[in-house]
Amino acid sequence: MRSVVRQAEHDVLHTVAQLDGRGEFTDRGIRTAAAVADLLRCASGQARRLVAAAVSVFPTSLTGEPLQPRLPATATALGGWEIDRAHAEVIERALSSDAAGRLDPGTWAGVETTLADLAGCTALMSWPTSPPC
């Protein structure tokens, strides 16, 4: 059941990124997060996190061409249904912080990979009582 939910969440993120990349919302004078909040009937904060994760994992050019994801390890884990949308949102938020911005690119990429790997680790559910993975 978990993989079905994760597949659906993956598809939601992908669709939001595609709609945002094509300018579907801005062409109508609506901010993407506001449109997503209305369409999915969720809080505006949740919609902003969803949009931020979507554009980090499934970025597109102004012409709609897919670009390399800002969070490649997260995109891979999300695409393999190893993590869900909430994991991607937390990773995106952590790596968008001022502290993460001070990391050199190699360290930043390593942190992103580690976070994506840990997010997919089911042993984290019982952590800290047992070591992760």
FISEPA-271338 format. One line per 4 residues: number of its first residue (from 0); their letters; for each residue x negated, z negated, y of N, C-alpha, C. Coordinates in steps of 0.02 Angstrom, whole numbers, plus 50000, padded with zeros to 5 digits. Each point is the difference from the previous one (the first is absolute). Last residue first. Layout:
! residues N
NUM) A) X,Z,Y,X,Z,Y,X,Z,Y | ...
END
This chain:
! residues 133
132) CPPS) 49030,49517,50101,49975,50053,49956,49945,49974,49957 | 50047,49817,50165,50032,50066,50001,49963,50049,49954 | 50009,49731,49951,49964,50048,50040,50035,50069,49998 | 50140,49772,49985,49955,50036,49954,49966,50054,50042
128) TPWS) 50127,49851,50117,49992,49958,49940,49958,50035,49947 | 50073,50077,50232,49931,49983,49984,49993,49957,49937 | 50144,50187,49973,49942,49978,50037,50021,49951,50053 | 50142,50129,49850,49987,49930,49982,49939,49972,50036
124) MLAT) 50072,50224,50037,50062,49962,50003,49989,49927,49984 | 49831,50171,49983,50005,49967,50065,50063,49958,50006 | 49946,50146,49814,49977,49931,49993,50003,49962,50066 | 50050,50236,49977,50056,49955,49985,49979,49928,49993
120) CGAL) 49897,50209,50146,49980,49953,49948,50057,49951,49986 | 49981,50173,50175,50026,50024,49936,49987,49954,49942 | 49917,49952,50218,50073,50004,50006,50032,50023,49935 | 49763,49996,50022,50028,49933,49991,50077,50001,50003
116) DALT) 49883,50202,50045,49990,49979,49930,50032,49933,49986 | 50002,50079,50221,50045,50040,49958,49994,49981,49927 | 49853,49897,50153,50068,49978,50011,50050,50038,49956 | 49774,50069,49997,50008,49934,49968,50072,49974,50008
112) TEVG) 49942,50200,50110,50000,50010,49928,50012,49934,49964 | 49972,49991,50232,50063,50032,49983,50006,50011,49925 | 49798,49916,50082,50053,49949,50005,50067,50031,49981 | 49817,50145,50013,49994,49955,49943,50053,49946,49999
108) AWTG) 49986,50145,50185,50024,50037,49942,49997,49957,49937 | 49909,49910,50197,50072,50007,50007,50030,50034,49939 | 49766,49989,50018,50029,49935,49982,50076,50003,50002 | 49886,50190,50072,49989,49989,49929,50029,49935,49975
104) PDLR) 50008,50055,50237,50044,50041,49957,49991,49989,49926 | 49950,49796,50164,49973,50068,49998,50041,50040,49950 | 50113,49797,50137,49961,50015,49940,49970,50070,50005 | 50155,49899,50159,49930,49985,50013,49955,50014,49939
100) GAAD) 50241,50020,49997,49972,50052,50043,49926,49989,50016 | 50129,49838,49882,49983,50057,49956,49969,50057,50041 | 50079,49814,50120,49943,49980,49958,49978,50058,49955 | 50195,50024,50132,49939,50004,50040,49939,49983,49959
96) SSLA) 50208,50098,49866,49985,49942,50042,49937,50012,50040 | 50104,50139,49826,50013,50020,50069,49984,49944,50048 | 49988,49976,49762,49948,50046,50021,50011,50030,50069 | 50159,49849,49903,49935,49966,49999,49945,50046,50027
92) REIV) 50218,50089,49973,49999,49951,50054,49932,49966,50004 | 50038,50148,49821,49998,50037,50064,49994,49951,50058 | 50032,49909,49787,49933,50029,50005,49993,50037,50067 | 50211,49914,49949,49953,49946,50013,49930,50027,50008
88) EAHA) 50169,50152,49940,50011,49976,50068,49951,49944,50018 | 50001,50086,49780,49973,50049,50047,50008,49976,50072 | 50099,49869,49831,49927,49997,49995,49969,50047,50051 | 50231,50009,49980,49979,49938,50033,49924,49992,49997
84) RDIE) 50101,50181,49884,49999,50010,50072,49976,49937,50036 | 49918,50014,49750,50062,50020,50032,49991,50003,50076 | 49830,50045,49773,50019,49953,50052,50066,50023,50030 | 49916,50120,49823,49966,49938,49983,50016,49945,50051
80) WGGL) 50062,50245,49978,50051,49947,49993,49969,49934,49977 | 49894,50213,50071,50000,49984,49929,50047,49944,49982 | 49973,50067,50226,50020,50061,49963,50002,49989,49925 | 49917,49827,50137,50072,50009,50013,50027,50060,49962
76) ATAT) 49769,49960,49994,50036,49947,49964,50075,50006,50008 | 49865,50149,50123,49993,50013,49928,50039,49949,49959 | 49989,49970,50233,50041,50058,49984,49998,50015,49925 | 49858,49833,50082,50069,49977,50001,50047,50057,49982
72) APLR) 49776,50050,50026,50009,49960,49939,50071,49974,49995 | 49940,50124,50198,50002,50040,49938,50009,49960,49936 | 50051,49982,50264,49993,49949,49948,50001,50035,49932 | 50019,50130,50188,49957,49950,50031,49985,49945,49949
68) PQLP) 50059,50254,49921,50029,49936,50020,49948,49954,50031 | 49998,50272,50013,49972,49946,49959,50031,49934,50023 | 50155,50205,50048,49932,49981,50018,49975,49947,49950 | 50207,50208,50013,49976,49934,49978,49927,49990,50019
64) EGTL) 50169,50155,50144,49953,50004,49945,49978,49930,49979 | 50145,50062,50191,50031,49978,49938,49955,50004,49939 | 49953,50043,50240,50035,50057,49970,50032,49982,49933 | 49870,49845,50125,50056,50019,50043,50039,50059,49973
60) STPF) 49876,49856,49817,49979,50028,50064,50061,50015,50042 | 49999,49799,49815,50007,50073,50006,49974,50021,50068 | 49990,49774,49807,49995,50029,50066,50009,50076,49998 | 50040,49787,49840,50019,50071,49996,49996,50034,50069
56) VSVA) 49932,49773,49973,49992,50021,49930,50015,50075,49993 | 50023,49888,50209,49932,49985,49978,49986,50027,49930 | 50216,50015,50101,49954,50046,50034,49928,49987,49982 | 50168,49858,49905,50013,50071,49982,49950,50047,50033
52) AAVL) 50000,49768,50056,49972,50012,49933,50008,50074,49981 | 50097,49934,50202,49927,49994,50005,49967,50014,49933 | 50235,49992,50007,49975,50060,50032,49924,49998,50005 | 50107,49808,49916,50009,50056,49954,49971,50064,50030
48) RRAQ) 50007,49809,50136,49949,49993,49947,50004,50058,49950 | 50165,49991,50167,49934,50014,50031,49944,49995,49947 | 50218,49938,49934,49995,50072,50009,49933,50020,50031 | 50052,49772,49980,49989,50028,49933,49991,50076,50005
44) GSAC) 50059,49888,50196,49932,49982,49980,49982,50029,49932 | 50222,50025,50080,49953,50043,50035,49928,49985,49982 | 50196,49956,49821,49980,49973,50064,49947,50045,50032 | 50171,50117,49834,49953,49945,49995,49982,49977,50070
40) RLLD) 50134,50198,49897,50035,49937,50015,49954,49940,49989 | 49955,50244,49987,49991,49955,49942,50035,49933,50009 | 50010,50168,50173,50014,50035,49937,49998,49954,49940 | 49943,49915,50217,50070,50019,49997,50017,50032,49932
36) AVAA) 49777,49944,50044,50039,49938,49998,50074,50016,49993 | 49855,50180,50034,49993,49973,49932,50041,49936,49993 | 49987,50096,50213,50040,50043,49955,49997,49973,49929 | 49868,49893,50160,50071,49987,50014,50044,50042,49954
32) ATRI) 49767,50034,49991,50018,49935,49972,50074,49984,50011 | 49912,50201,50095,50002,50002,49927,50023,49933,49971 | 50084,50078,50241,49937,49976,49971,50008,49996,49925 | 50138,50174,50153,50005,49935,49967,49931,49981,49974
28) GRDT) 50083,50213,50103,49992,49948,50049,50004,49929,49972 | 50000,50219,49887,50067,49976,50017,49997,49943,50050 | 49804,50097,49913,50036,50058,50026,50071,49980,50022 | 49863,49842,49890,49982,50008,50070,50035,50060,50031
24) FEGR) 50029,49960,49768,50031,49947,50040,49986,50009,50074 | 49908,50152,49841,50072,50000,49992,50035,49949,50044 | 49758,50080,49960,50031,49985,50065,50076,49998,49998 | 49824,50031,49823,50035,50060,50024,50034,49988,50067
20) GDLQ) 49889,49820,49892,49951,50053,50012,50031,50064,50027 | 50139,49819,49932,49963,49983,50061,49951,50055,50018 | 50116,50022,49799,50047,50007,50056,49965,49985,50066 | 49875,49966,49804,50015,50072,50010,50046,50010,50060
16) AVTH) 49952,49779,49934,49941,50032,50028,50012,50074,50014 | 50170,49880,49890,49993,49977,50070,49940,50034,50033 | 50028,50040,49770,50052,50033,50040,49996,49980,50073 | 49857,49890,49848,49981,50071,50006,50050,50038,50043
12) LVDH) 50047,49775,49947,49943,50005,50045,49980,50073,50012 | 50169,49961,49842,50023,49982,50067,49943,50007,50050 | 49948,50028,49773,50037,50057,50026,50027,49987,50070 | 49893,49824,49887,49951,50053,50014,50036,50059,50033
8) EAQR) 50135,49831,49917,49967,49979,50062,49948,50051,50022 | 50106,50035,49793,50047,50010,50055,49970,49980,50066 | 49873,49960,49808,50006,50072,50010,50048,50014,50059 | 49978,49779,49929,49940,50022,50036,50002,50075,50013
4) VVSR) 50172,49907,49871,50005,49975,50068,49941,50025,50041 | 49994,50046,49773,50054,50039,50031,50008,49980,50074 | 49850,49878,49864,49973,50066,50017,50052,50044,50033 | 50062,49784,49920,49957,49995,50059,49974,50069,50020
0) M) 50127,49974,49801,50041,50000,50060,49957,50000,50063
END
